[in-house]
Amino acid sequence: MAQTQKKQQDMGTGDVKKLLLQLMIPAVVAQVVNLLYNIVDRIYIGHISGIGAAALTGVGLFTPILMLLNAFAMLIGAGGAPRTAIAMGQGDKEQAEKIISNSFTMLMIFAVLLTVVFYASAPTLLRLFGASDTTLPYALAYSRIYILGSVCVLIVMGMNPFITTQGFAKISMLTTVIGAVINIILDPILIFGFGLGVQGAAIATDISQLVSCVLSLRFLMRVEDDYRVTAKDVRVHKKMAVRIIKVGLPTGIQNMVISLSNVLVQVSVNGYGAAAMAGFAAYMKVDGFNILPVLSFSMAATTFVGQNFGAGKIDRVKKGTFVTLGMCIVYTILTGILLLAFQDPIMHLFTGDETVIAYGKICMLYFCPFYWMLGILQGLAGTVRGPGKSVPPMVVLLISLCLFRIVWIQFALPLFAGIEGVLLVYPVSWAVGAVLMVLYAWKGKWMQLPEAIS
């Protein structure tokens, strides 16, 4: 991997579309491969003889905890990476290096604390998320082993944005892809070969995350440039930590609160029975084929906009915004069509239970045609975060993906007889968020340089 090192990529010159694609394509590939090993996990778990459906449901209940872990990782990644990009655009190498090293230190602190808290509270949390006496043993067995690998999970998710920010998107991709391939290889060996069941799936994931973690840190500590993790800065600089958290906290809070709102959605789905829970859990993995790449587009836009904003190149910021929107919309429309076209064989990958499959296909009908609205919402949120304006996207996402969903579940859901009332909250909340984000991007002053504002 050392031979792939080269001078970081300058986002301030060259074709905008080409530069964004160079950031986006490796990130999307990494996310898709990462998603594939998660799907392989679920496919193998769903076919464990005698317990497949219960095990699949139990493991699916771990998702809110995983989302909370991701939220803490993004608190640092989303707080440090844009500031690093701005510092790079300004040519301040010393500042950029301090931000990266401080971010690593803070991630380590969060990782240790979260491992202890989530390991101890896993039984209570899983019950809260809807675990029954039947599904709790599988949910707990998977969760506690996965949680023991939280240090690696947070480092990979929190530090990879700093690799991408420097223009090394292919390196970021490779660290994820290599780990994913290892997971895919280990899954059948541990689940079936050693008879470890859901525990084997969790162990395979921990091992793969450890490999990705080592590769990411090896690159960030040895990259042939000034933007790396250095021993002298691996400590908490109070002022720097405050600045990182100031930018990242809105994104972190946003992800945590949205995770909690998703718990309410999950609890509502649970009310329709075990088959509905299993079908919903299975499709939410397929859902990642749209959600995760869109988030990759958003993060690429943050990097591009951050560097150009730091360099004062507002025309490129504007062009990058429109190019990002176009890519998000085209991608989500195409994948939505493909998922609908192959919905039956896709759902049969997870289980042979026709009732579970039917619920999964219902989910597709309410999600796939409307992903383009989520593309607009997340694409614009990423561009606005580039100049360090993380509060407005947080407010929009909290209103649309959290507050609106809570109100819907409380007041609109009773008007529906079936699970359709729960599923409808997704496209409607995406529409609300897209409209609000467009209004802010159009009317807000997020593209004004500090001296212009002052």
C-alpha positions as CSV (number, residue, x, y, z in Angstrom):
1,M,0.0,0.0,0.0
2,A,3.0,2.3,0.6
3,Q,3.7,2.3,-3.1
4,T,0.3,3.9,-3.8
5,Q,1.3,7.0,-1.8
6,K,1.6,10.2,-3.7
7,K,1.1,13.8,-3.2
8,Q,-2.5,14.6,-2.0
9,Q,-4.9,15.6,-4.7
10,D,-5.6,19.3,-5.3
11,M,-9.4,19.9,-5.4
12,G,-8.9,23.5,-6.4
13,T,-7.9,22.9,-10.1
14,G,-9.1,20.6,-12.8
15,D,-12.5,19.3,-14.0
16,V,-15.0,19.4,-11.2
17,K,-17.0,16.3,-12.4
18,K,-13.8,14.3,-12.8
19,L,-12.5,15.2,-9.4
20,L,-15.8,14.4,-7.7
21,L,-15.9,11.1,-9.4
22,Q,-12.4,10.3,-8.3
23,L,-13.5,10.9,-4.7
24,M,-16.9,9.3,-5.1
25,I,-16.3,6.1,-7.1
26,P,-13.8,4.5,-4.6
27,A,-16.0,5.5,-1.7
28,V,-19.1,4.0,-3.3
29,V,-17.2,0.8,-4.2
30,A,-16.0,0.5,-0.6
31,Q,-19.5,1.1,0.7
32,V,-21.1,-1.4,-1.6
33,V,-18.5,-4.1,-0.8
34,N,-18.9,-3.3,2.9
35,L,-22.7,-3.7,2.4
36,L,-22.2,-7.0,0.6
37,Y,-20.5,-8.6,3.5
38,N,-23.2,-7.4,5.8
39,I,-25.8,-9.0,3.5
40,V,-23.7,-12.2,3.3
41,D,-23.8,-12.2,7.1
42,R,-27.6,-12.0,7.0
43,I,-28.0,-14.6,4.3
44,Y,-25.9,-17.1,6.2
45,I,-27.6,-16.3,9.4
46,G,-31.1,-16.6,7.8
47,H,-30.2,-20.1,6.6
48,I,-28.9,-21.5,9.9
49,S,-30.9,-24.7,10.3
50,G,-33.8,-24.6,12.7
51,I,-33.2,-21.0,14.0
52,G,-32.7,-18.9,10.9
53,A,-35.7,-16.6,11.1
54,A,-35.3,-16.0,14.9
55,A,-31.5,-15.5,14.5
56,L,-32.0,-13.1,11.6
57,T,-34.5,-11.0,13.6
58,G,-32.3,-11.0,16.6
59,V,-29.2,-9.8,14.8
60,G,-31.3,-7.2,13.1
61,L,-32.1,-5.7,16.5
62,F,-28.5,-4.8,16.9
63,T,-28.8,-2.2,14.1
64,P,-29.7,0.8,16.4
65,I,-26.6,0.1,18.5
66,L,-24.5,0.0,15.4
67,M,-26.0,3.3,14.2
68,L,-25.1,4.8,17.6
69,L,-21.5,3.6,17.2
70,N,-21.4,5.1,13.7
71,A,-22.8,8.4,15.0
72,F,-19.9,8.8,17.5
73,A,-17.4,7.9,14.7
74,M,-19.0,10.6,12.5
75,L,-18.9,13.1,15.3
76,I,-15.1,13.1,14.9
77,G,-15.0,12.3,11.2
78,A,-17.5,15.0,10.2
79,G,-16.0,17.4,12.7
80,G,-12.3,17.0,11.8
81,A,-12.3,16.2,8.1
82,P,-14.0,19.4,6.9
83,R,-11.6,21.5,9.0
84,T,-8.7,19.5,7.6
85,A,-9.9,20.2,4.1
86,I,-10.2,23.9,4.8
87,A,-6.7,24.0,6.3
88,M,-5.4,22.2,3.3
89,G,-7.1,24.7,1.0
90,Q,-5.4,27.5,3.0
91,G,-2.1,25.7,2.8
92,D,-1.8,25.4,6.6
93,K,-0.1,22.0,6.9
94,E,0.7,22.2,10.6
95,Q,-2.9,22.9,11.4
96,A,-4.2,20.0,9.2
97,E,-1.8,17.6,10.9
98,K,-2.9,18.6,14.4
99,I,-6.5,18.2,13.5
100,I,-5.9,14.6,12.2
101,S,-3.9,13.5,15.2
102,N,-6.3,15.1,17.8
103,S,-9.2,13.4,16.0
104,F,-7.5,10.0,16.4
105,T,-7.0,10.6,20.1
106,M,-10.6,11.5,20.6
107,L,-11.8,8.5,18.7
108,M,-9.7,6.2,20.9
109,I,-11.3,7.8,24.0
110,F,-14.8,7.4,22.7
111,A,-14.1,3.8,21.6
112,V,-13.1,2.7,25.0
113,L,-16.0,4.4,26.8
114,L,-18.6,3.1,24.3
115,T,-17.3,-0.5,24.5
116,V,-17.8,-0.5,28.3
117,V,-21.2,1.2,28.2
118,F,-22.7,-0.8,25.3
119,Y,-21.4,-4.2,26.5
120,A,-22.9,-3.7,30.0
121,S,-26.2,-2.3,28.8
122,A,-26.7,-4.6,25.7
123,P,-29.5,-6.8,27.3
124,T,-31.5,-3.7,28.4
125,L,-31.1,-1.9,25.0
126,L,-32.0,-5.0,23.0
127,R,-35.2,-5.5,25.1
128,L,-36.0,-1.8,24.4
129,F,-35.5,-2.4,20.7
130,G,-38.1,-5.2,20.7
131,A,-36.1,-8.4,21.5
132,S,-38.3,-11.2,22.7
133,D,-37.4,-14.3,24.8
134,T,-36.9,-16.1,21.5
135,T,-34.7,-13.5,19.8
136,L,-32.8,-12.1,22.7
137,P,-30.2,-14.9,23.0
138,Y,-29.2,-14.5,19.3
139,A,-29.2,-10.7,19.6
140,L,-27.1,-10.7,22.7
141,A,-24.6,-13.3,21.5
142,Y,-24.0,-11.3,18.3
143,S,-24.0,-7.8,19.9
144,R,-21.5,-8.4,22.7
145,I,-18.9,-10.0,20.4
146,Y,-19.4,-7.2,17.9
147,I,-19.1,-4.5,20.6
148,L,-15.8,-5.9,21.7
149,G,-14.5,-4.8,18.3
150,S,-15.9,-1.3,18.7
151,V,-12.4,0.3,18.9
152,C,-11.6,-0.9,15.3
153,V,-15.1,0.1,14.1
154,L,-14.8,3.6,15.3
155,I,-11.2,4.1,14.0
156,V,-12.1,2.8,10.5
157,M,-15.3,4.9,10.2
158,G,-13.8,8.0,11.9
159,M,-10.4,8.1,10.3
160,N,-11.1,7.1,6.7
161,P,-12.7,10.5,6.0
162,F,-9.3,12.0,6.7
163,I,-7.7,9.7,4.1
164,T,-10.4,10.7,1.5
165,T,-10.0,14.4,2.4
166,Q,-6.4,14.3,1.3
167,G,-7.5,12.9,-2.1
168,F,-6.5,9.3,-1.3
169,A,-10.0,7.9,-1.9
170,K,-8.6,4.7,-3.4
171,I,-6.6,4.0,-0.2
172,S,-9.8,4.5,1.8
173,M,-11.6,2.1,-0.5
174,L,-8.9,-0.6,-0.2
175,T,-8.9,-0.6,3.6
176,T,-12.6,-1.3,3.6
177,V,-12.7,-3.7,0.6
178,I,-9.9,-5.9,2.0
179,G,-11.7,-6.2,5.4
180,A,-14.9,-7.0,3.6
181,V,-13.4,-9.8,1.5
182,I,-11.9,-11.3,4.7
183,N,-15.3,-11.2,6.3
184,I,-17.0,-12.9,3.4
185,I,-14.4,-15.7,3.5
186,L,-14.6,-16.2,7.2
187,D,-18.4,-16.1,7.5
188,P,-19.2,-19.7,6.2
189,I,-16.1,-21.1,7.9
190,L,-17.0,-19.8,11.4
191,I,-20.9,-19.9,11.1
192,F,-21.1,-23.4,9.6
193,G,-17.6,-25.0,9.6
194,F,-17.0,-24.4,13.3
195,G,-20.7,-24.3,14.2
196,L,-20.5,-21.0,15.9
197,G,-23.8,-19.6,14.4
198,V,-24.4,-15.9,15.1
199,Q,-21.3,-15.7,17.2
200,G,-19.2,-16.8,14.3
201,A,-20.7,-14.0,12.2
202,A,-19.8,-11.4,14.8
203,I,-16.2,-12.8,15.2
204,A,-15.7,-12.7,11.4
205,T,-16.8,-9.0,11.5
206,D,-14.5,-8.1,14.3
207,I,-11.5,-9.8,12.5
208,S,-12.3,-7.9,9.3
209,Q,-12.6,-4.6,11.1
210,L,-9.3,-5.2,12.8
211,V,-7.6,-5.7,9.5
212,S,-9.2,-2.5,8.1
213,C,-8.2,-0.6,11.2
214,V,-4.5,-1.7,10.9
215,L,-4.4,-0.7,7.2
216,S,-6.0,2.7,7.8
217,L,-3.6,3.6,10.7
218,R,-0.6,2.2,8.8
219,F,-1.3,4.6,6.0
220,L,-2.1,7.6,8.2
221,M,1.1,7.2,10.2
222,R,3.4,6.5,7.2
223,V,1.9,8.6,4.4
224,E,4.6,10.5,2.6
225,D,3.2,13.9,3.3
226,D,2.6,16.3,6.3
227,Y,-1.1,15.3,6.7
228,R,-0.7,12.3,9.0
229,V,-1.1,11.0,12.6
230,T,2.1,11.9,14.5
231,A,3.1,10.8,18.0
232,K,3.8,14.4,19.2
233,D,0.1,15.4,18.5
234,V,-1.6,12.2,19.7
235,R,-3.1,13.9,22.7
236,V,-6.1,16.1,23.4
237,H,-5.4,19.8,22.6
238,K,-8.3,21.5,24.3
239,K,-8.9,24.3,21.8
240,M,-8.5,21.9,18.9
241,A,-10.9,19.4,20.4
242,V,-13.5,22.1,21.0
243,R,-13.3,23.2,17.4
244,I,-13.6,19.6,16.1
245,I,-16.6,18.9,18.3
246,K,-18.2,22.2,17.4
247,V,-18.3,21.2,13.7
248,G,-18.9,17.5,14.3
249,L,-21.4,17.7,17.2
250,P,-24.4,18.7,15.0
251,T,-23.8,15.7,12.7
252,G,-23.2,13.4,15.7
253,I,-26.3,14.6,17.5
254,Q,-28.2,14.3,14.2
255,N,-27.2,10.7,13.7
256,M,-27.9,9.7,17.3
257,V,-31.3,11.2,17.4
258,I,-32.2,9.8,14.1
259,S,-31.1,6.4,15.3
260,L,-33.5,6.8,18.3
261,S,-36.3,7.8,15.9
262,N,-35.5,4.6,13.9
263,V,-36.0,2.6,17.1
264,L,-39.5,4.0,17.3
265,V,-40.1,2.9,13.7
266,Q,-38.6,-0.5,14.5
267,V,-40.9,-0.9,17.5
268,S,-43.9,0.0,15.3
269,V,-42.8,-2.7,12.8
270,N,-42.5,-5.2,15.6
271,G,-46.2,-4.8,16.3
272,Y,-47.0,-6.6,13.1
273,G,-45.3,-9.8,14.1
274,A,-42.1,-11.8,13.7
275,A,-42.4,-12.2,9.9
276,A,-42.8,-8.4,9.5
277,M,-39.7,-7.9,11.7
278,A,-37.6,-10.3,9.7
279,G,-38.8,-8.9,6.3
280,F,-38.1,-5.4,7.4
281,A,-34.6,-6.3,8.9
282,A,-33.7,-8.1,5.6
283,Y,-34.7,-5.3,3.4
284,M,-33.0,-2.6,5.5
285,K,-29.7,-4.3,4.5
286,V,-30.7,-4.1,0.8
287,D,-31.7,-0.5,1.5
288,G,-28.0,0.2,2.0
289,F,-27.4,0.0,-1.7
290,N,-28.9,3.4,-1.9
291,I,-28.3,5.0,1.5
292,L,-24.6,4.2,1.8
293,P,-23.5,5.4,-1.7
294,V,-25.5,8.5,-1.3
295,L,-23.7,9.2,2.0
296,S,-20.4,8.6,0.1
297,F,-21.5,11.2,-2.5
298,S,-22.2,13.6,0.4
299,M,-18.8,13.1,2.1
300,A,-17.0,13.5,-1.3
301,A,-18.9,16.8,-1.7
302,T,-17.8,17.9,1.8
303,T,-14.2,17.3,0.9
304,F,-14.4,19.1,-2.5
305,V,-16.3,22.1,-1.2
306,G,-14.2,22.4,1.9
307,Q,-10.9,22.7,0.0
308,N,-12.3,25.1,-2.5
309,F,-14.0,27.2,0.1
310,G,-10.8,27.4,2.0
311,A,-9.1,28.6,-1.2
312,G,-11.8,31.1,-1.8
313,K,-13.0,29.5,-5.0
314,I,-16.8,30.0,-4.7
315,D,-17.5,29.3,-8.4
316,R,-16.1,25.8,-8.0
317,V,-18.1,25.4,-4.8
318,K,-21.3,26.2,-6.8
319,K,-20.4,23.9,-9.6
320,G,-19.5,21.1,-7.3
321,T,-22.9,21.4,-5.6
322,F,-24.9,21.0,-8.9
323,V,-22.7,18.1,-10.0
324,T,-23.2,16.3,-6.7
325,L,-27.0,16.8,-6.9
326,G,-27.0,15.4,-10.4
327,M,-25.0,12.3,-9.5
328,C,-27.1,11.6,-6.4
329,I,-30.4,11.8,-8.4
330,V,-29.2,9.7,-11.3
331,Y,-27.8,7.0,-9.1
332,T,-30.8,6.7,-6.8
333,I,-33.2,6.5,-9.7
334,L,-31.2,3.8,-11.4
335,T,-30.7,1.7,-8.3
336,G,-34.4,2.1,-7.3
337,I,-35.5,0.7,-10.7
338,L,-33.0,-2.2,-10.5
339,L,-34.1,-3.2,-6.9
340,L,-37.8,-3.2,-7.9
341,A,-37.1,-5.2,-11.1
342,F,-35.3,-7.9,-9.1
343,Q,-37.2,-7.7,-5.8
344,D,-38.3,-11.4,-5.7
345,P,-34.9,-13.0,-6.2
346,I,-33.3,-10.5,-3.9
347,M,-35.6,-11.3,-1.0
348,H,-35.3,-15.0,-1.6
349,L,-31.5,-14.7,-0.9
350,F,-32.3,-14.1,2.8
351,T,-35.0,-16.6,3.5
352,G,-37.4,-19.2,2.0
353,D,-40.3,-18.0,4.2
354,E,-42.8,-16.6,1.8
355,T,-44.5,-14.4,4.5
356,V,-41.2,-12.8,5.4
357,I,-40.4,-12.3,1.6
358,A,-43.8,-10.6,1.1
359,Y,-43.1,-8.1,3.9
360,G,-39.7,-7.4,2.4
361,K,-41.2,-6.7,-1.1
362,I,-43.8,-4.4,0.5
363,C,-40.9,-2.4,2.0
364,M,-39.4,-2.1,-1.5
365,L,-42.5,-0.6,-2.9
366,Y,-42.5,2.2,-0.4
367,F,-38.7,2.9,-0.6
368,C,-37.3,2.3,-4.1
369,P,-39.3,4.9,-6.1
370,F,-38.5,7.7,-3.8
371,Y,-34.8,7.4,-3.1
372,W,-34.1,10.4,-5.3
373,M,-35.5,12.7,-2.7
374,L,-33.1,11.3,-0.1
375,G,-30.3,11.9,-2.7
376,I,-31.2,15.6,-2.8
377,L,-31.4,15.9,1.0
378,Q,-28.0,14.2,1.7
379,G,-26.2,15.6,-1.4
380,L,-27.0,19.2,-0.3
381,A,-26.3,18.4,3.3
382,G,-22.8,17.3,2.3
383,T,-22.0,20.4,0.3
384,V,-23.2,22.7,3.0
385,R,-21.0,21.0,5.6
386,G,-18.0,21.7,3.4
387,P,-17.5,25.3,4.6
388,G,-18.0,24.1,8.2
389,K,-21.7,24.9,8.3
390,S,-22.9,21.7,10.1
391,V,-25.8,23.2,12.1
392,P,-28.2,23.9,9.3
393,P,-28.1,20.3,7.8
394,M,-28.5,19.0,11.4
395,V,-31.6,21.1,11.9
396,V,-33.1,20.0,8.6
397,L,-32.4,16.3,9.2
398,L,-33.6,16.4,12.8
399,I,-36.9,18.0,11.7
400,S,-37.5,15.7,8.8
401,L,-36.0,12.3,9.8
402,C,-36.6,12.5,13.5
403,L,-39.3,15.0,14.7
404,F,-41.6,14.4,11.7
405,R,-41.3,10.6,12.0
406,I,-42.2,10.8,15.7
407,V,-45.2,12.9,15.1
408,W,-46.3,10.6,12.2
409,I,-46.0,7.5,14.3
410,Q,-48.0,9.1,17.1
411,F,-50.8,10.7,15.1
412,A,-50.9,9.4,11.5
413,L,-50.1,5.7,12.1
414,P,-53.4,4.9,13.8
415,L,-55.2,5.9,10.6
416,F,-53.7,2.9,8.8
417,A,-54.7,-0.7,9.2
418,G,-51.5,-2.3,8.0
419,I,-47.7,-1.9,8.1
420,E,-48.0,0.5,5.1
421,G,-48.6,3.3,7.6
422,V,-45.1,2.7,9.1
423,L,-43.3,2.4,5.8
424,L,-44.9,5.5,4.3
425,V,-43.2,7.7,6.9
426,Y,-39.9,7.2,5.0
427,P,-40.7,8.7,1.6
428,V,-42.8,11.5,3.2
429,S,-40.0,12.4,5.6
430,W,-37.5,12.4,2.7
431,A,-39.7,14.8,0.8
432,V,-40.0,17.2,3.8
433,G,-36.2,17.1,4.2
434,A,-35.4,17.7,0.6
435,V,-37.7,20.7,0.4
436,L,-36.2,22.3,3.5
437,M,-32.6,21.6,2.4
438,V,-33.2,23.1,-1.0
439,L,-34.7,26.2,0.6
440,Y,-31.6,26.6,2.8
441,A,-29.1,26.0,0.0
442,W,-31.0,28.6,-2.1
443,K,-31.5,31.3,0.6
444,G,-28.8,30.6,3.1
445,K,-25.4,32.4,3.3
446,W,-23.3,29.2,3.6
447,M,-21.2,30.0,0.5
448,Q,-20.1,33.4,1.8
449,L,-16.5,33.7,2.8
450,P,-15.9,34.8,6.5
451,E,-14.5,38.2,5.4
452,A,-17.6,38.7,3.2
453,I,-19.9,38.0,6.1
454,S,-18.0,40.2,8.5
